[in-house]
Structures are given as C-alpha cells and as structure tokens.
Amino acid sequence: KKTYKYANSSDQEFLQDLAMYLVTFLSNHLAPLEQNTSLRELLLAAHQYLVNLSRIEERELFKTCLDYWSKLVSGLYQEIQTLPLQDASPLMQLQYNTRGGAPNPEILRNYNLRKNIYS
C-alpha cells in the first residue's frame, strides 16, 4: 500500500496492468473458475491480489478494482434474489424474513450458492 507511492513509474504501471489483467480475466472467466473445484485456490489467490491492489491509494487503480468488485457482488446478490425460497419446507418459510430483509443464513446453507466459495 505505502510502497506504491514511492515506486518508480514502471513499477506503478506494472501494478495497474496487473489489476487490469486480473479484472479482465476474472470478468471473462469467472463462471468456469467458480465451477471447477481444482481451480478454486487460483480463484481465491487472484481475488486476494485484487484485494491488495484495491488498498493502494491511487484513484484509477482503485476504480479498476471497484468495477470488478461491483460486478462480482451484484452477481452474488442476484443469485440470492432468484432463489426458489417458496419451494422450501413450511418450517423454513417461517424462518424467512417476509419483510424484504436478508434471508436467514441457516436457510441459505441448504443451497449450493456461489457465495459459499468466498466464505
């Protein structure tokens, strides 16, 4: 984080290019990476690199990473919104918050969700 400020321009450019590469690669290949359990460690490592790059105090670099995080979180949110919770057992339906809040995490454990990869 602090090293970026004192790095020479070629090192800064490398970090910006690395962020752009990771964002582009993950955006284009996220579904296969999430589905292939043998690549799970690679996926999590790539996300850890992006987390670290996101912490650097450089506006354009942060915006690049933020664009990817926004797409990832939006996809995870949409997945939960489209769950067929009405098909759940009556007992599980009673536990579900019908006021539009977040579903009970106990109910979500019964579904094979993408978010479970990251938890």
DRENTORKOL-3810 file (N, C-alpha, C; in nm, 4 decimals):
REM DRENTORKOL-3810
@n.u->0.0835; n.v->-0.1196; n.w->0.0000; ca.u->0.0000; ca.v->0.0000; ca.w->0.0000; c.u->0.0874; c.v->0.1253; c.w->0.0000
@n.u->0.1801; n.v->0.1324; n.w->0.0920; ca.u->0.2646; ca.v->0.2518; ca.w->0.1010; c.u->0.3777; c.v->0.2484; c.w->-0.0006
@n.u->0.4149; n.v->0.1315; n.w->-0.0441; ca.u->0.5239; ca.v->0.1175; ca.w->-0.1396; c.u->0.4891; c.v->0.1803; c.w->-0.2736
@n.u->0.3634; n.v->0.1777; n.w->-0.3108; ca.u->0.3209; ca.v->0.2296; ca.w->-0.4414; c.u->0.3594; c.v->0.3761; c.w->-0.4574
@n.u->0.3418; n.v->0.4535; n.w->-0.3521; ca.u->0.3705; ca.v->0.5970; ca.w->-0.3589; c.u->0.5177; c.v->0.6228; c.w->-0.3914
@n.u->0.6053; n.v->0.5354; n.w->-0.3420; ca.u->0.7488; ca.v->0.5547; ca.w->-0.3607; c.u->0.8056; c.v->0.4719; c.w->-0.4762
@n.u->0.7227; n.v->0.3923; n.w->-0.5393; ca.u->0.7689; ca.v->0.3083; ca.w->-0.6506; c.u->0.7938; c.v->0.3938; c.w->-0.7745
@n.u->0.8833; n.v->0.3459; n.w->-0.8601; ca.u->0.9073; ca.v->0.4202; ca.w->-0.9842; c.u->0.7894; c.v->0.3993; c.w->-1.0787
@n.u->0.7869; n.v->0.4747; n.w->-1.1848; ca.u->0.6708; ca.v->0.4738; ca.w->-1.2741; c.u->0.6495; c.v->0.3380; c.w->-1.3409
@n.u->0.7570; n.v->0.2657; n.w->-1.3702; ca.u->0.7386; ca.v->0.1347; ca.w->-1.4341; c.u->0.6767; c.v->0.0339; c.w->-1.3366
@n.u->0.7121; n.v->0.0419; n.w->-1.2089; ca.u->0.6503; ca.v->-0.0465; ca.w->-1.1094; c.u->0.5031; c.v->-0.0111; c.w->-1.0893
@n.u->0.4737; n.v->0.1178; n.w->-1.0875; ca.u->0.3342; ca.v->0.1606; ca.w->-1.0747; c.u->0.2528; c.v->0.1154; c.w->-1.1957
@n.u->0.3119; n.v->0.1282; n.w->-1.3121; ca.u->0.2439; ca.v->0.0848; ca.w->-1.4344; c.u->0.2209; c.v->-0.0664; c.w->-1.4329
@n.u->0.3192; n.v->-0.1407; n.w->-1.3806; ca.u->0.3030; ca.v->-0.2857; ca.w->-1.3698; c.u->0.1829; c.v->-0.3204; c.w->-1.2819
@n.u->0.1698; n.v->-0.2544; n.w->-1.1681; ca.u->0.0576; ca.v->-0.2829; ca.w->-1.0782; c.u->-0.0757; c.v->-0.2465; c.w->-1.1428
@n.u->-0.0786; n.v->-0.1375; n.w->-1.2170; ca.u->-0.2018; ca.v->-0.1004; ca.w->-1.2877; c.u->-0.2352; c.v->-0.2031; c.w->-1.3959
@n.u->-0.1333; n.v->-0.2490; n.w->-1.4675; ca.u->-0.1553; ca.v->-0.3513; ca.w->-1.5707; c.u->-0.1985; c.v->-0.4842; c.w->-1.5085
@n.u->-0.1399; n.v->-0.5178; n.w->-1.3944; ca.u->-0.1782; ca.v->-0.6407; ca.w->-1.3247; c.u->-0.3246; c.v->-0.6343; c.w->-1.2825
@n.u->-0.3655; n.v->-0.5210; n.w->-1.2282; ca.u->-0.5060; ca.v->-0.5049; ca.w->-1.1886; c.u->-0.5973; c.v->-0.5165; c.w->-1.3100
@n.u->-0.5612; n.v->-0.4525; n.w->-1.4190; ca.u->-0.6427; ca.v->-0.4585; ca.w->-1.5404; c.u->-0.6504; c.v->-0.6021; c.w->-1.5930
@n.u->-0.5380; n.v->-0.6726; n.w->-1.5903; ca.u->-0.5365; ca.v->-0.8116; ca.w->-1.6366; c.u->-0.6264; c.v->-0.8987; c.w->-1.5489
@n.u->-0.6112; n.v->-0.8883; n.w->-1.4170; ca.u->-0.6919; ca.v->-0.9709; ca.w->-1.3269; c.u->-0.8405; c.v->-0.9413; c.w->-1.3421
@n.u->-0.8748; n.v->-0.8141; n.w->-1.3511; ca.u->-1.0158; ca.v->-0.7754; ca.w->-1.3666; c.u->-1.0718; c.v->-0.8302; c.w->-1.4975
@n.u->-0.9973; n.v->-0.8163; n.w->-1.6052; ca.u->-1.0438; ca.v->-0.8646; ca.w->-1.7353; c.u->-1.0544; c.v->-1.0168; c.w->-1.7364
@n.u->-0.9519; n.v->-1.0830; n.w->-1.6866; ca.u->-0.9519; ca.v->-1.2293; ca.w->-1.6854; c.u->-1.0657; c.v->-1.2835; c.w->-1.5997
@n.u->-1.0796; n.v->-1.2313; n.w->-1.4791; ca.u->-1.1849; ca.v->-1.2802; ca.w->-1.3899; c.u->-1.3237; c.v->-1.2465; c.w->-1.4433
@n.u->-1.3393; n.v->-1.1305; n.w->-1.5025; ca.u->-1.4697; ca.v->-1.0932; ca.w->-1.5583; c.u->-1.5109; c.v->-1.1875; c.w->-1.6708
@n.u->-1.4148; n.v->-1.2275; n.w->-1.7522; ca.u->-1.4447; ca.v->-1.3133; ca.w->-1.8669; c.u->-1.4501; c.v->-1.4621; c.w->-1.8340
@n.u->-1.3883; n.v->-1.5036; n.w->-1.7244; ca.u->-1.3768; ca.v->-1.6466; ca.w->-1.6951; c.u->-1.4236; c.v->-1.6831; c.w->-1.5543
@n.u->-1.5022; n.v->-1.5992; n.w->-1.4918; ca.u->-1.5415; ca.v->-1.6237; ca.w->-1.3532; c.u->-1.6242; c.v->-1.7509; c.w->-1.3374
@n.u->-1.7227; n.v->-1.7709; n.w->-1.4225; ca.u->-1.8105; ca.v->-1.8883; ca.w->-1.4086; c.u->-1.7324; c.v->-2.0199; c.w->-1.4166
@n.u->-1.6472; n.v->-2.0401; n.w->-1.5175; ca.u->-1.5708; ca.v->-2.1658; ca.w->-1.5200; c.u->-1.4764; c.v->-2.1808; c.w->-1.4003
@n.u->-1.4180; n.v->-2.0698; n.w->-1.3557; ca.u->-1.3287; ca.v->-2.0766; ca.w->-1.2402; c.u->-1.4050; c.v->-2.1159; c.w->-1.1138
@n.u->-1.5252; n.v->-2.0643; n.w->-1.0989; ca.u->-1.6055; ca.v->-2.0975; ca.w->-0.9807; c.u->-1.6556; c.v->-2.2415; c.w->-0.9860
@n.u->-1.6824; n.v->-2.2917; n.w->-1.1041; ca.u->-1.7372; ca.v->-2.4270; ca.w->-1.1181; c.u->-1.6314; c.v->-2.5359; c.w->-1.1043
@n.u->-1.5090; n.v->-2.5075; n.w->-1.1420; ca.u->-1.4017; ca.v->-2.6067; ca.w->-1.1381; c.u->-1.3340; c.v->-2.6025; c.w->-1.0008
@n.u->-1.3607; n.v->-2.7024; n.w->-0.9181; ca.u->-1.3071; ca.v->-2.7020; ca.w->-0.7815; c.u->-1.1548; c.v->-2.7107; c.w->-0.7783
@n.u->-1.0934; n.v->-2.7663; n.w->-0.8813; ca.u->-0.9471; ca.v->-2.7740; ca.w->-0.8831; c.u->-0.8838; c.v->-2.6365; c.w->-0.9049
@n.u->-0.9621; n.v->-2.5400; n.w->-0.9526; ca.u->-0.9113; ca.v->-2.4038; ca.w->-0.9739; c.u->-0.9517; c.v->-2.3080; c.w->-0.8621
@n.u->-1.0163; n.v->-2.3593; n.w->-0.7601; ca.u->-1.0676; ca.v->-2.2750; ca.w->-0.6518; c.u->-0.9567; c.v->-2.1960; c.w->-0.5830
@n.u->-0.8440; n.v->-2.2619; n.w->-0.5576; ca.u->-0.7327; ca.v->-2.1947; ca.w->-0.4911; c.u->-0.6784; c.v->-2.0806; c.w->-0.5777
@n.u->-0.6712; n.v->-2.1029; n.w->-0.7073; ca.u->-0.6271; ca.v->-1.9992; ca.w->-0.8009; c.u->-0.7234; c.v->-1.8804; c.w->-0.7995
@n.u->-0.8521; n.v->-1.9092; n.w->-0.7994; ca.u->-0.9538; ca.v->-1.8041; ca.w->-0.7959; c.u->-0.9406; c.v->-1.7199; c.w->-0.6694
@n.u->-0.9256; n.v->-1.7859; n.w->-0.5563; ca.u->-0.9135; ca.v->-1.7130; ca.w->-0.4301; c.u->-0.7835; c.v->-1.6326; c.w->-0.4241
@n.u->-0.6762; n.v->-1.6864; n.w->-0.4801; ca.u->-0.5492; ca.v->-1.6126; ca.w->-0.4838; c.u->-0.5614; c.v->-1.4885; c.w->-0.5720
@n.u->-0.6277; n.v->-1.5016; n.w->-0.6859; ca.u->-0.6483; ca.v->-1.3860; ca.w->-0.7745; c.u->-0.7304; c.v->-1.2793; c.w->-0.7037
@n.u->-0.8320; n.v->-1.3222; n.w->-0.6297; ca.u->-0.9122; ca.v->-1.2254; ca.w->-0.5547; c.u->-0.8299; c.v->-1.1597; c.w->-0.4436
@n.u->-0.7413; n.v->-1.2355; n.w->-0.3811; ca.u->-0.6569; ca.v->-1.1765; ca.w->-0.2768; c.u->-0.5637; c.v->-1.0710; c.w->-0.3364
@n.u->-0.5098; n.v->-1.0982; n.w->-0.4549; ca.u->-0.4287; ca.v->-0.9966; ca.w->-0.5229; c.u->-0.5116; c.v->-0.8708; c.w->-0.5484
@n.u->-0.6352; n.v->-0.8890; n.w->-0.5926; ca.u->-0.7211; ca.v->-0.7727; ca.w->-0.6184; c.u->-0.7548; c.v->-0.6976; c.w->-0.4904
@n.u->-0.7733; n.v->-0.7696; n.w->-0.3817; ca.u->-0.7973; ca.v->-0.7034; ca.w->-0.2527; c.u->-0.6780; c.v->-0.6151; c.w->-0.2188
@n.u->-0.5584; n.v->-0.6703; n.w->-0.2320; ca.u->-0.4380; ca.v->-0.5927; ca.w->-0.2014; c.u->-0.4209; c.v->-0.4748; c.w->-0.2961
@n.u->-0.4499; n.v->-0.4938; n.w->-0.4234; ca.u->-0.4414; ca.v->-0.3827; ca.w->-0.5187; c.u->-0.5465; c.v->-0.2764; c.w->-0.4888
@n.u->-0.6612; n.v->-0.3182; n.w->-0.4383; ca.u->-0.7685; ca.v->-0.2236; ca.w->-0.4050; c.u->-0.7297; c.v->-0.1326; c.w->-0.2892
@n.u->-0.6385; n.v->-0.1772; n.w->-0.2064; ca.u->-0.5961; ca.v->-0.0990; ca.w->-0.0893; c.u->-0.4977; c.v->0.0126; c.w->-0.1240
@n.u->-0.4435; n.v->0.0083; n.w->-0.2432; ca.u->-0.3475; ca.v->0.1105; ca.w->-0.2849; c.u->-0.4214; c.v->0.2412; c.w->-0.3091
@n.u->-0.3654; n.v->0.3473; n.w->-0.2573; ca.u->-0.4302; ca.v->0.4782; ca.w->-0.2682; c.u->-0.3940; c.v->0.5455; c.w->-0.4007
@n.u->-0.4519; n.v->0.4928; n.w->-0.5061; ca.u->-0.4361; ca.v->0.5511; ca.w->-0.6391; c.u->-0.5714; c.v->0.5415; c.w->-0.7065
@n.u->-0.6249; n.v->0.6541; n.w->-0.7440; ca.u->-0.7639; ca.v->0.6641; ca.w->-0.7888; c.u->-0.7997; c.v->0.5702; c.w->-0.9041
@n.u->-0.7239; n.v->0.5713; n.w->-1.0114; ca.u->-0.7565; ca.v->0.4902; ca.w->-1.1292; c.u->-0.7436; c.v->0.3410; c.w->-1.1000
@n.u->-0.6435; n.v->0.3055; n.w->-1.0234; ca.u->-0.6252; ca.v->0.1659; ca.w->-0.9850; c.u->-0.7438; c.v->0.1188; c.w->-0.9008
@n.u->-0.7848; n.v->0.2015; n.w->-0.8072; ca.u->-0.8991; ca.v->0.1673; ca.w->-0.7229; c.u->-1.0267; c.v->0.1547; c.w->-0.8057
@n.u->-1.0469; n.v->0.2455; n.w->-0.9002; ca.u->-1.1672; ca.v->0.2395; ca.w->-0.9846; c.u->-1.1702; c.v->0.1119; c.w->-1.0682
@n.u->-1.0542; n.v->0.0694; n.w->-1.1159; ca.u->-1.0464; ca.v->-0.0551; ca.w->-1.1928; c.u->-1.0908; c.v->-0.1730; c.w->-1.1067
@n.u->-1.0377; n.v->-0.1801; n.w->-0.9857; ca.u->-1.0735; ca.v->-0.2897; ca.w->-0.8950; c.u->-1.2190; c.v->-0.2796; c.w->-0.8514
@n.u->-1.2647; n.v->-0.1589; n.w->-0.8239; ca.u->-1.4019; ca.v->-0.1382; ca.w->-0.7780; c.u->-1.5032; c.v->-0.1827; c.w->-0.8825
@n.u->-1.4721; n.v->-0.1620; n.w->-1.0085; ca.u->-1.5608; ca.v->-0.2059; ca.w->-1.1160; c.u->-1.5816; c.v->-0.3572; c.w->-1.1096
@n.u->-1.4737; n.v->-0.4309; n.w->-1.0875; ca.u->-1.4857; ca.v->-0.5766; ca.w->-1.0773; c.u->-1.5624; c.v->-0.6164; c.w->-0.9520
@n.u->-1.5289; n.v->-0.5565; n.w->-0.8375; ca.u->-1.5983; ca.v->-0.5925; ca.w->-0.7127; c.u->-1.7476; c.v->-0.5670; c.w->-0.7254
@n.u->-1.7829; n.v->-0.4601; n.w->-0.7921; ca.u->-1.9245; ca.v->-0.4278; ca.w->-0.8119; c.u->-1.9952; c.v->-0.5373; c.w->-0.8916
@n.u->-1.9320; n.v->-0.5830; n.w->-0.9989; ca.u->-1.9914; ca.v->-0.6895; ca.w->-1.0810; c.u->-2.0017; c.v->-0.8202; c.w->-1.0029
@n.u->-1.8977; n.v->-0.8531; n.w->-0.9273; ca.u->-1.8981; ca.v->-0.9772; ca.w->-0.8501; c.u->-2.0093; c.v->-0.9755; c.w->-0.7455
@n.u->-2.0161; n.v->-0.8696; n.w->-0.6680; ca.u->-2.1160; ca.v->-0.8605; ca.w->-0.5615; c.u->-2.2567; c.v->-0.8556; c.w->-0.6193
@n.u->-2.2740; n.v->-0.7865; n.w->-0.7298; ca.u->-2.4052; ca.v->-0.7809; ca.w->-0.7945; c.u->-2.4504; c.v->-0.9204; c.w->-0.8370
@n.u->-2.3591; n.v->-0.9979; n.w->-0.8928; ca.u->-2.3921; ca.v->-1.1345; ca.w->-0.9332; c.u->-2.4286; c.v->-1.2226; c.w->-0.8150
@n.u->-2.3551; n.v->-1.2081; n.w->-0.7051; ca.u->-2.3855; ca.v->-1.2864; ca.w->-0.5850; c.u->-2.5205; c.v->-1.2466; c.w->-0.5268
@n.u->-2.5491; n.v->-1.1177; n.w->-0.5288; ca.u->-2.6780; ca.v->-1.0684; ca.w->-0.4783; c.u->-2.7932; c.v->-1.1198; c.w->-0.5645
@n.u->-2.7770; n.v->-1.1119; n.w->-0.6961; ca.u->-2.8826; ca.v->-1.1580; ca.w->-0.7865; c.u->-2.9091; c.v->-1.3070; c.w->-0.7697
@n.u->-2.8048; n.v->-1.3828; n.w->-0.7422; ca.u->-2.8223; ca.v->-1.5264; ca.w->-0.7219; c.u->-2.9136; c.v->-1.5537; c.w->-0.6022
@n.u->-2.8947; n.v->-1.4802; n.w->-0.4947; ca.u->-2.9792; ca.v->-1.4994; ca.w->-0.3760; c.u->-3.1208; c.v->-1.4517; c.w->-0.4029
@n.u->-3.1355; n.v->-1.3442; n.w->-0.4795; ca.u->-3.2687; ca.v->-1.2913; ca.w->-0.5081; c.u->-3.3523; c.v->-1.3870; c.w->-0.5924
@n.u->-3.2876; n.v->-1.4715; n.w->-0.6699; ca.u->-3.3615; ca.v->-1.5626; ca.w->-0.7578; c.u->-3.3789; c.v->-1.7017; c.w->-0.6979
@n.u->-3.3435; n.v->-1.7182; n.w->-0.5711; ca.u->-3.3612; ca.v->-1.8491; ca.w->-0.5072; c.u->-3.5087; c.v->-1.8842; c.w->-0.4984
@n.u->-3.5413; n.v->-2.0097; n.w->-0.5207; ca.u->-3.6816; ca.v->-2.0529; ca.w->-0.5094; c.u->-3.7183; c.v->-2.0814; c.w->-0.3639
@n.u->-3.7154; n.v->-1.9785; n.w->-0.2784; ca.u->-3.7419; ca.v->-1.9993; ca.w->-0.1364; c.u->-3.8853; c.v->-2.0423; c.w->-0.1099
@n.u->-3.9758; n.v->-2.0140; n.w->-0.2011; ca.u->-4.1137; ca.v->-2.0584; ca.w->-0.1816; c.u->-4.1242; c.v->-2.2101; c.w->-0.1927
@n.u->-4.0238; n.v->-2.2755; n.w->-0.2522; ca.u->-4.0230; ca.v->-2.4214; ca.w->-0.2608; c.u->-3.9694; c.v->-2.4863; c.w->-0.1339
@n.u->-3.9219; n.v->-2.4045; n.w->-0.0416; ca.u->-3.8660; ca.v->-2.4584; ca.w->0.0823; c.u->-3.9769; c.v->-2.5180; c.w->0.1681
@n.u->-3.9357; n.v->-2.5957; n.w->0.2652; ca.u->-4.0340; ca.v->-2.6571; ca.w->0.3540; c.u->-4.1080; c.v->-2.5483; c.w->0.4318
@n.u->-4.2292; n.v->-2.5768; n.w->0.4793; ca.u->-4.3049; ca.v->-2.4758; ca.w->0.5546; c.u->-4.2296; c.v->-2.4245; c.w->0.6768
@n.u->-4.1544; n.v->-2.5114; n.w->0.7431; ca.u->-4.0778; ca.v->-2.4679; ca.w->0.8593; c.u->-3.9719; c.v->-2.3658; c.w->0.8185
@n.u->-3.9053; n.v->-2.3911; n.w->0.7061; ca.u->-3.8044; ca.v->-2.2974; ca.w->0.6580; c.u->-3.8681; c.v->-2.1657; c.w->0.6158
@n.u->-3.9883; n.v->-2.1708; n.w->0.5604; ca.u->-4.0566; ca.v->-2.0484; ca.w->0.5195; c.u->-4.0886; c.v->-1.9612; c.w->0.6401
@n.u->-4.1204; n.v->-2.0227; n.w->0.7529; ca.u->-4.1489; ca.v->-1.9451; ca.w->0.8734; c.u->-4.0256; c.v->-1.8705; c.w->0.9219
@n.u->-3.9080; n.v->-1.9274; n.w->0.8964; ca.u->-3.7840; ca.v->-1.8641; ca.w->0.9393; c.u->-3.7420; c.v->-1.7507; c.w->0.8463
@n.u->-3.7991; n.v->-1.7466; n.w->0.7291; ca.u->-3.7603; ca.v->-1.6458; ca.w->0.6298; c.u->-3.8250; c.v->-1.5124; c.w->0.6638
@n.u->-3.7488; n.v->-1.4087; n.w->0.6586; ca.u->-3.7978; ca.v->-1.2752; ca.w->0.6890; c.u->-3.8824; c.v->-1.2255; c.w->0.5718
@n.u->-4.0110; n.v->-1.2145; n.w->0.5889; ca.u->-4.1008; ca.v->-1.1759; ca.w->0.4798; c.u->-4.1093; c.v->-1.0250; c.w->0.4612
@n.u->-4.0388; n.v->-0.9483; n.w->0.5402; ca.u->-4.0424; ca.v->-0.8026; ca.w->0.5267; c.u->-3.9418; c.v->-0.7517; c.w->0.4242
@n.u->-3.8849; n.v->-0.8394; n.w->0.3468; ca.u->-3.7925; ca.v->-0.7962; ca.w->0.2419; c.u->-3.6486; c.v->-0.7888; c.w->0.2863
@n.u->-3.6176; n.v->-0.8332; n.w->0.4065; ca.u->-3.4802; ca.v->-0.8314; ca.w->0.4543; c.u->-3.4010; c.v->-0.9485; c.w->0.3997
@n.u->-3.2834; n.v->-0.9653; n.w->0.4527; ca.u->-3.1960; ca.v->-1.0743; ca.w->0.4088; c.u->-3.2496; c.v->-1.2081; c.w->0.4576
@n.u->-3.2350; n.v->-1.3110; n.w->0.3758; ca.u->-3.2782; ca.v->-1.4443; ca.w->0.4188; c.u->-3.1939; c.v->-1.4933; c.w->0.5364
@n.u->-3.2510; n.v->-1.5786; n.w->0.6153; ca.u->-3.1808; ca.v->-1.6395; ca.w->0.7271; c.u->-3.0630; c.v->-1.7206; c.w->0.6728
@n.u->-2.9417; n.v->-1.6996; n.w->0.7254; ca.u->-2.8251; ca.v->-1.7746; ca.w->0.6764; c.u->-2.8411; c.v->-1.9258; c.w->0.6894
@n.u->-2.9185; n.v->-1.9706; n.w->0.7867; ca.u->-2.9410; ca.v->-2.1145; ca.w->0.8021; c.u->-3.0135; c.v->-2.1715; c.w->0.6800
@n.u->-3.1059; n.v->-2.0954; n.w->0.6243; ca.u->-3.1783; ca.v->-2.1397; ca.w->0.5051; c.u->-3.0839; c.v->-2.1441; c.w->0.3852
@n.u->-2.9977; n.v->-2.0435; n.w->0.3736; ca.u->-2.9072; ca.v->-2.0351; ca.w->0.2585; c.u->-2.8050; c.v->-2.1482; c.w->0.2564
@n.u->-2.7749; n.v->-2.2062; n.w->0.3721; ca.u->-2.6784; ca.v->-2.3172; ca.w->0.3758; c.u->-2.7285; c.v->-2.4390; c.w->0.2999
@n.u->-2.8584; n.v->-2.4484; n.w->0.2808; ca.u->-2.9161; ca.v->-2.5637; ca.w->0.2112; c.u->-2.9042; c.v->-2.5531; c.w->0.0592
@n.u->-2.8554; n.v->-2.4405; n.w->0.0106; ca.u->-2.8429; ca.v->-2.4185; ca.w->-0.1337; c.u->-2.6957; c.v->-2.4142; c.w->-0.1726
@n.u->-2.6656; n.v->-2.4628; n.w->-0.2912; ca.u->-2.5303; ca.v->-2.4578; ca.w->-0.3448; c.u->-2.5114; c.v->-2.3210; c.w->-0.4102
@n.u->-2.4643; n.v->-2.2252; n.w->-0.3331; ca.u->-2.4519; ca.v->-2.0872; ca.w->-0.3799; c.u->-2.3067; c.v->-2.0522; c.w->-0.4099
@n.u->-2.2888; n.v->-1.9618; n.w->-0.5041; ca.u->-2.1550; ca.v->-1.9127; ca.w->-0.5374; c.u->-2.0902; c.v->-1.8445; c.w->-0.4179
@n.u->-2.1694; n.v->-1.7777; n.w->-0.3366; ca.u->-2.1131; ca.v->-1.7040; ca.w->-0.2231; c.u->-2.0395; c.v->-1.7958; c.w->-0.1266
@n.u->-2.0772; n.v->-1.9240; n.w->-0.1258; ca.u->-2.0121; ca.v->-2.0189; ca.w->-0.0357; c.u->-1.8656; c.v->-2.0415; c.w->-0.0724
@n.u->-1.8297; n.v->-2.0149; n.w->-0.1966; ca.u->-1.6902; ca.v->-2.0265; ca.w->-0.2396; c.u->-1.6049; c.v->-1.9257; c.w->-0.1637
@n.u->-1.6613; n.v->-1.8098; n.w->-0.1377; ca.u->-1.5854; ca.v->-1.6988; ca.w->-0.0817; c.u->-1.5984; c.v->-1.6863; c.w->0.0692
@n.u->-1.6765; n.v->-1.7721; n.w->0.1317; ca.u->-1.6933; ca.v->-1.7597; ca.w->0.2772; c.u->-1.6002; c.v->-1.8518; c.w->0.3523
END
